[in-house]
């Protein structure tokens, strides 16, 4: 009796979504249902663990500093991923510079200035939602066509890859920034306006500083998506033998995911091990970026 | 100039203006410029969509000048690089349909199961632990999934353990792994939809003597149905557009796939593979890329709009 009572008050207070009383919870059908729910979670998490174990076991023979210092070679025992690591760094840095200011500006317009009933703004909103779900390879085709139109002969350049990735993650950054702006309470804006600040001064000095942690978290997550992306770069011809360090935005490059793709496609087992080791490296990088994003969110996010 | 500005300044509230607008200060041209810049930034997204359409359409026009539209859509032989070239896109579409179907067979039960558990059964602390783990699945790069599909699922599980009659590649391995990739997409959107169902409905159901399973299946899921459908539709869109898993594990021979143990080339797989060869701008090979890309874009556009419609409906429900 007491358990039912506490369950009901608990569900009223929102602690448990459904009161877990004694009314038929132990019927066979209900138990089988619960087991199936558990199974679906366990299968999903089990696959994740299997994947991580597989690449660690496969790649363990190739974990060495050689991965960081050497260039790709025809023999797996002398090959490394140095140009891919530097190429990823160049491409992601260029993408960040191109897309973060633009994404924040677009989000500020939509959230702070735009008249929500205006057809243009509604169209932009719908458009951003759709762009977020366009296949990544289509952005590669867009960048390919754009570079061809400009008459660029060699399309495998850092700025070309960064262009495709920027357009790919722009909607992600816009959506994350809007969310961060929305979480700033409107009292802050009203207080600022009441003191005589203009709308832009309010946005620049009050709203944006409060939203920085959310924007930073969203941007880092978007960049980590760009870091793992390979399809658009493949279309731009990034699958090449790069045996030099990329040194500018017009330089040729290859990236970590492309290098993994390249090594996976080779027949020799040694290259598969290298691909696995590089996958581990890429996963570690992504975990670090995600960890940083979560740290920023927990440490600096204001609770109003 | 300065005198007119100062007379315009100050609290010049006209009674006929709506009181929500701000006091009229001196004109600030810098701020005006900033607002124009912000508007242009928002316009870049429109520019992107228009750019995609134009970039895909212009080479496609060149393509359809040489290949009849009907032959492209209904032809059953895809051999763009052969001497007797043939441009029937049906083999690519069937391979895409197979991988998408297999992915959904994995992702819908797993994703919905996870969503129901998280929204209806899990205590807050358990949800806090499980949600980030599921999200890791969405963060794994697709090229790593591709490696896993080829090296583990195809060669170890399907060929060594199950002894299935399959070659180096199969649509099955690619589809199964793609399904796991989509689980977090389906789980998180359906969980949002189920969490948005008001608790009063659950309490009403419990008061009538239903247990949690009955409440979930007969009250919560029907109430959250449009959100769940939107989640599944978005999952379809991701499966259709996924490239790296199929490029690595599904194979690269374009033929009609009758059985998931065969290899096959999807639309995205073709674009990725064809881009590896160096096609001259303006050649038929180059235009073919964009014709397939246009078809892919239109299919996902249609799917996305269906999904957005369903999401709107569930947002308006409560």
Interface residues (C-beta under 8 A of the other chain):
Chain A: X8 X11 X12 X14 X15 X16 X17 X18 X19 X20 X21 X23 X24 X25 X27 X29 X30 X33 X34 X36 X37 X38 X39 X40 X41 X43 X44 X45 X47 X48 X50 X51 X54 X55 X58 X102 X103 X105 X106 X108 X109 X110 X113 X114 X121 X123 X124 X126 X127 X128 X129 X130 X131 X133 X134 X135 X136 X137 X138 X139 X140 X141 X142 X144 X145 X146 X148 X167 X170 X171 X174 X193 X196 X198 X199 X200 X224 X225 X227 X228 X229 X230 X231 X234 X235 X236 X237 X239 X257 X258 X260 X261 X264 X265 X272 X275 X276 X279 X282 X283 X286 X290
Chain B: X22 X23 X25 X28 X31 X34 X35 X37 X38 X39 X41 X42 X43 X44 X45 X46 X48 X49 X51 X52 X55 X56 X58 X59 X109 X110 X111 X112 X113 X114 X116 X117 X119 X120 X121 X123 X124 X130 X133 X134 X136 X137 X139 X140 X141 X142 X143 X144 X145 X146 X147 X148 X150 X151 X152 X180 X183 X195 X199 X202 X203 X206 X209 X210 X211 X212 X213 X214 X215 X216 X217 X234 X237 X238 X240 X241 X242 X243 X244 X247 X248 X268 X271 X272 X275 X276 X278 X281 X289 X290 X293 X296 X297 X300 X301 X303 X304 X305 X307 X308
